[in-house]
Amino acid sequence: MKKTLHLVICSLLVCMVLGIISCNKTCQQGYENPNCSVEIRAHFENLYYTVTESKNGDSAYSYPATIISTESSILKLQLTNIANNFFVHNVIATVNYDTLTIPYQNPDSNASYIQGRGILSNNVLTLTYTIVYSDSLPVLHTQTDLYQSVWVHP
């Protein structure tokens, strides 16, 4: 009887320890939830029907844009139609939980560069980014524009 009680207590302790360990599971980079089966970038992926944006503090305007996954990394996304089709190619961004970061890049391999950062909350992405571009008409001129946008997912 004593031996059985001892085995039951030991079994309960082992189950409790295993339960505590499984509750504190650390997911691989790019995944979340208790089973580590949800990609973090999935929160950002979808058609964002309305982007309301202002450039350099001017009046706001709206346009459609999308955020799609990329096969190159679990932590990367592609932003299409950013700055209302300023770039021909998609802009690459990285995600870390609720933060989207646009690293300094040149999507079209020309004289236009972009970088920025955004936060996702309740299906609304608030994004601030800058575009730096140059032209040579008639002399080299470089301009930096500041964009502030709100991407709303229905």
FISE-932479 format. One record per residue (C-alpha): residue number from 1; x, y, z. Coordinates in steps of 0.001 Angstrom, whole numbers. Each point is the difference from the previous one (the first is absolute). Layout:
N
{nr=NUM, xx=X, yy=Y, zz=Z} $
...
//
This chain:
154
{nr=1, xx=0, yy=0, zz=0} $
{nr=2, xx=2790, yy=2356, zz=948} $
{nr=3, xx=1852, yy=-871, zz=-3208} $
{nr=4, xx=-3112, yy=666, zz=-2121} $
{nr=5, xx=-581, yy=3361, zz=1658} $
{nr=6, xx=3635, yy=903, zz=-585} $
{nr=7, xx=-292, yy=-931, zz=-3723} $
{nr=8, xx=-3197, yy=2063, zz=-377} $
{nr=9, xx=1622, yy=3049, zz=1620} $
{nr=10, xx=3126, yy=-362, zz=-2159} $
{nr=11, xx=-2129, yy=-370, zz=-3141} $
{nr=12, xx=-1958, yy=3137, zz=884} $
{nr=13, xx=3201, yy=1954, zz=593} $
{nr=14, xx=1427, yy=-1114, zz=-3367} $
{nr=15, xx=-3242, yy=1024, zz=-1763} $
{nr=16, xx=49, yy=3384, zz=1714} $
{nr=17, xx=3626, yy=641, zz=-973} $
{nr=18, xx=-615, yy=-1049, zz=-3608} $
{nr=19, xx=-3085, yy=2218, zz=-106} $
{nr=20, xx=1957, yy=3006, zz=1228} $
{nr=21, xx=2780, yy=-642, zz=-2493} $
{nr=22, xx=-2434, yy=-308, zz=-2914} $
{nr=23, xx=-1719, yy=3277, zz=994} $
{nr=24, xx=3297, yy=1826, zz=-301} $
{nr=25, xx=821, yy=-1384, zz=-3431} $
{nr=26, xx=2292, yy=2203, zz=-2079} $
{nr=27, xx=-1012, yy=181, zz=-3649} $
{nr=28, xx=2367, yy=49, zz=-2927} $
{nr=29, xx=633, yy=3448, zz=-1435} $
{nr=30, xx=-2981, yy=1189, zz=-2030} $
{nr=31, xx=-2639, yy=-2103, zz=1777} $
{nr=32, xx=-2323, yy=513, zz=2943} $
{nr=33, xx=-2995, yy=-1369, zz=1999} $
{nr=34, xx=99, yy=-2863, zz=2523} $
{nr=35, xx=719, yy=-2590, zz=-2715} $
{nr=36, xx=2406, yy=2220, zz=-1957} $
{nr=37, xx=-2081, yy=-630, zz=-3127} $
{nr=38, xx=-936, yy=3578, zz=-976} $
{nr=39, xx=2369, yy=2091, zz=-2101} $
{nr=40, xx=428, yy=3474, zz=1473} $
{nr=41, xx=-111, yy=1534, zz=-3472} $
{nr=42, xx=-3501, yy=-1442, zz=-510} $
{nr=43, xx=-1354, yy=2918, zz=2060} $
{nr=44, xx=1222, yy=2402, zz=-2682} $
{nr=45, xx=-878, yy=-2000, zz=-3129} $
{nr=46, xx=-3224, yy=914, zz=-1742} $
{nr=47, xx=-1510, yy=2471, zz=-2331} $
{nr=48, xx=-45, yy=3368, zz=1705} $
{nr=49, xx=-2827, yy=1670, zz=-1829} $
{nr=50, xx=729, yy=3539, zz=1034} $
{nr=51, xx=3247, yy=1770, zz=605} $
{nr=52, xx=-458, yy=3567, zz=1152} $
{nr=53, xx=3243, yy=1866, zz=-319} $
{nr=54, xx=1486, yy=3454, zz=139} $
{nr=55, xx=3287, yy=1070, zz=-1534} $
{nr=56, xx=2029, yy=2682, zz=1781} $
{nr=57, xx=-3072, yy=980, zz=2040} $
{nr=58, xx=-2139, yy=821, zz=-3068} $
{nr=59, xx=-3653, yy=-1003, zz=-377} $
{nr=60, xx=-697, yy=-3711, zz=385} $
{nr=61, xx=-869, yy=-2187, zz=-2965} $
{nr=62, xx=-1058, yy=-3666, zz=-250} $
{nr=63, xx=918, yy=-2982, zz=-2151} $
{nr=64, xx=-119, yy=-3833, zz=197} $
{nr=65, xx=3078, yy=-2059, zz=863} $
{nr=66, xx=885, yy=-3548, zz=1010} $
{nr=67, xx=2447, yy=-1744, zz=2281} $
{nr=68, xx=1055, yy=-3468, zz=-1090} $
{nr=69, xx=2467, yy=-2611, zz=1205} $
{nr=70, xx=3350, yy=-718, zz=-1557} $
{nr=71, xx=1575, yy=-3421, zz=-219} $
{nr=72, xx=3463, yy=1292, zz=868} $
{nr=73, xx=-616, yy=206, zz=3761} $
{nr=74, xx=-2680, yy=-662, zz=2591} $
{nr=75, xx=629, yy=3529, zz=1308} $
{nr=76, xx=-394, yy=1868, zz=-3312} $
{nr=77, xx=-2960, yy=1498, zz=-1832} $
{nr=78, xx=-507, yy=1910, zz=-3234} $
{nr=79, xx=-1895, yy=3286, zz=-123} $
{nr=80, xx=-1621, yy=683, zz=-3350} $
{nr=81, xx=-1124, yy=3398, zz=-1240} $
{nr=82, xx=1749, yy=1836, zz=2852} $
{nr=83, xx=-89, yy=3796, zz=-400} $
{nr=84, xx=-2752, yy=-480, zz=-2582} $
{nr=85, xx=2198, yy=-1852, zz=-2510} $
{nr=86, xx=3133, yy=2092, zz=512} $
{nr=87, xx=2081, yy=-3158, zz=-476} $
{nr=88, xx=-395, yy=-2480, zz=-2842} $
{nr=89, xx=1260, yy=-2892, zz=2130} $
{nr=90, xx=-1296, yy=-1103, zz=3387} $
{nr=91, xx=1579, yy=1387, zz=3143} $
{nr=92, xx=1362, yy=-2636, zz=2391} $
{nr=93, xx=-756, yy=273, zz=3720} $
{nr=94, xx=813, yy=-2115, zz=3044} $
{nr=95, xx=-2329, yy=-789, zz=2891} $
{nr=96, xx=524, yy=-469, zz=3703} $
{nr=97, xx=-3305, yy=-597, zz=1800} $
{nr=98, xx=-2007, yy=3225, zz=-509} $
{nr=99, xx=2814, yy=1975, zz=-1646} $
{nr=100, xx=653, yy=252, zz=-3729} $
{nr=101, xx=3365, yy=1429, zz=-1053} $
{nr=102, xx=928, yy=1169, zz=-3479} $
{nr=103, xx=3787, yy=-174, zz=-93} $
{nr=104, xx=1847, yy=2542, zz=-2152} $
{nr=105, xx=-323, yy=-1319, zz=-3544} $
{nr=106, xx=-164, yy=852, zz=-3675} $
{nr=107, xx=-2851, yy=-2138, zz=-1413} $
{nr=108, xx=292, yy=1206, zz=-3598} $
{nr=109, xx=3819, yy=173, zz=-140} $
{nr=110, xx=-89, yy=3688, zz=-885} $
{nr=111, xx=425, yy=3253, zz=1926} $
{nr=112, xx=-2960, yy=-564, zz=2374} $
{nr=113, xx=397, yy=-1470, zz=3482} $
{nr=114, xx=-2491, yy=-793, zz=2753} $
{nr=115, xx=102, yy=-842, zz=3698} $
{nr=116, xx=-2544, yy=55, zz=2811} $
{nr=117, xx=-1821, yy=-1633, zz=2881} $
{nr=118, xx=-3567, yy=-858, zz=945} $
{nr=119, xx=-2069, yy=-1453, zz=2835} $
{nr=120, xx=-3005, yy=-2314, zz=-455} $
{nr=121, xx=-2867, yy=330, zz=2489} $
{nr=122, xx=-3567, yy=-1287, zz=-457} $
{nr=123, xx=465, yy=-583, zz=-3754} $
{nr=124, xx=1303, yy=3541, zz=-510} $
{nr=125, xx=3590, yy=501, zz=-1101} $
{nr=126, xx=1367, yy=3456, zz=783} $
{nr=127, xx=3028, yy=459, zz=-2218} $
{nr=128, xx=2528, yy=2812, zz=-278} $
{nr=129, xx=2651, yy=-110, zz=-2713} $
{nr=130, xx=2272, yy=2229, zz=-2027} $
{nr=131, xx=823, yy=-86, zz=-3683} $
{nr=132, xx=3208, yy=1619, zz=-1177} $
{nr=133, xx=386, yy=561, zz=-3706} $
{nr=134, xx=2219, yy=1909, zz=-2394} $
{nr=135, xx=-398, yy=1389, zz=-3461} $
{nr=136, xx=2452, yy=1647, zz=-2329} $
{nr=137, xx=-2188, yy=2536, zz=-1748} $
{nr=138, xx=1884, yy=2326, zz=-637} $
{nr=139, xx=2237, yy=-427, zz=3076} $
{nr=140, xx=87, yy=-2753, zz=2581} $
{nr=141, xx=-2809, yy=532, zz=2483} $
{nr=142, xx=-716, yy=-2272, zz=2974} $
{nr=143, xx=-3264, yy=86, zz=1887} $
{nr=144, xx=-1259, yy=-1823, zz=3072} $
{nr=145, xx=-3737, yy=-461, zz=497} $
{nr=146, xx=-1578, yy=-1098, zz=3273} $
{nr=147, xx=-3090, yy=-2194, zz=-311} $
{nr=148, xx=-2398, yy=-758, zz=2835} $
{nr=149, xx=-2622, yy=-2587, zz=-777} $
{nr=150, xx=-2707, yy=-2109, zz=1566} $
{nr=151, xx=-698, yy=-3367, zz=-1624} $
{nr=152, xx=-3456, yy=-1271, zz=986} $
{nr=153, xx=-957, yy=-3633, zz=-398} $
{nr=154, xx=-3758, yy=-567, zz=-188} $
//
